[in-house]
Amino acid sequence: MARDGGVFRLLFRFVGLILLAGAFAAAVIDGARSLAAQQVVLTPMGTALAYAFPSKFPLLQPFVEKRLSPLAWDPVLLTILSTPAFVDMAALGFVLFYLVRPRAPANGVVGRAR
């Protein structure tokens, strides 16, 4: 294994790429629905998760309220779940890409060995 966590960086970059691709797909779907309805139609993240995980999604609220805090559900997660799905996925994908970006070399240090 690499000492710099290369496997984890690759995994996080892959997940970030999948999230960005999902955000693009969700934006295209919302765009098509908006054109068909002749008004702006945005799919909330909660609705997308409810369609993706119909048996597990209803268990999310009791789990968060019981294990974490009721405050984590109402102001925090409800806000996240009510934003458009493509915004949430794009934001999380960009955060993952930012966290695993290559670090800039320190001043006076050559970036690549020859």
C-alpha positions in Angstrom: 0.0 0.0 0.0 1.1 3.5 -0.6 2.2 5.6 2.3 0.3 8.7 1.2 -3.1 7.1 1.3 -3.3 6.6 -2.5 -6.1 4.0 -2.3 -8.3 6.2 -0.2 -7.6 9.2 -2.4 -8.6 7.2 -5.5 -11.7 5.9 -3.8 -12.8 9.4 -2.7 -12.0 10.8 -6.2 -14.1 8.0 -7.7 -17.0 8.7 -5.4 -16.7 12.5 -6.1 -16.8 11.8 -9.8 -19.9 9.6 -9.4 -21.6 12.3 -7.4 -20.7 14.9 -10.1 -22.1 12.7 -12.8 -25.2 12.1 -10.8 -25.6 15.9 -10.3 -25.3 16.4 -14.1 -27.9 13.6 -14.7 -30.3 15.1 -12.1 -29.9 18.6 -13.7 -30.7 17.2 -17.1 -33.8 15.3 -15.7 -35.0 18.5 -14.0 -34.4 20.5 -17.1 -36.4 18.0 -19.2 -39.2 18.1 -16.7 -39.1 21.9 -16.6 -39.4 22.0 -20.4 -42.3 19.6 -20.4 -44.2 21.4 -17.6 -43.3 24.9 -19.0 -42.2 25.9 -15.5 -39.2 25.3 -13.3 -39.4 21.9 -11.7 -36.6 20.9 -9.3 -36.5 17.5 -7.6 -35.6 17.9 -3.9 -32.9 15.6 -2.5 -35.4 14.0 -0.1 -37.7 13.0 -3.0 -34.7 11.5 -4.9 -33.6 9.5 -1.8 -37.2 8.3 -1.2 -37.3 7.0 -4.8 -33.9 5.4 -4.5 -34.4 3.8 -1.1 -38.1 3.4 -0.5 -37.8 1.0 2.4 -34.9 2.6 4.2 -35.6 6.4 3.8 -38.6 6.5 6.3 -36.2 5.1 8.9 -33.8 8.0 8.5 -35.7 10.6 10.7 -36.2 8.3 13.8 -32.5 7.2 13.5 -31.2 10.8 13.4 -33.5 12.1 16.1 -32.7 9.1 18.4 -29.0 8.6 17.8 -27.8 12.1 17.0 -30.1 14.9 18.0 -33.5 16.2 17.1 -31.8 19.5 16.2 -29.7 17.6 13.6 -32.9 16.6 11.8 -35.1 19.7 11.8 -32.9 22.6 10.9 -30.0 20.8 9.4 -31.1 17.7 7.5 -34.5 19.1 6.4 -32.7 22.0 4.8 -30.3 19.6 3.0 -33.2 17.3 1.9 -35.3 20.2 0.6 -32.6 21.6 -1.7 -32.5 20.4 -5.3 -30.8 17.0 -5.7 -28.3 18.2 -8.3 -27.1 21.0 -5.9 -26.5 18.6 -3.0 -24.7 16.0 -5.2 -22.5 18.6 -6.9 -21.6 20.3 -3.6 -20.6 16.9 -2.0 -18.7 15.9 -5.2 -16.7 19.2 -5.2 -16.0 18.9 -1.5 -14.6 15.4 -2.0 -12.4 16.5 -4.9 -11.2 19.4 -2.8 -10.3 17.2 0.1 -8.2 14.8 -1.9 -6.5 17.4 -4.2 -2.7 17.1 -4.6 -1.0 19.4 -2.1 1.2 22.2 -3.5 4.9 21.7 -2.7 6.4 23.9 -0.1 8.4 26.9 -1.2 11.7 25.9 -2.6 10.8 22.3 -3.1 10.6 20.8 -6.5 7.1 19.3 -7.2 8.3 16.3 -9.2 11.4 14.2 -8.9 13.3 13.6 -12.1 
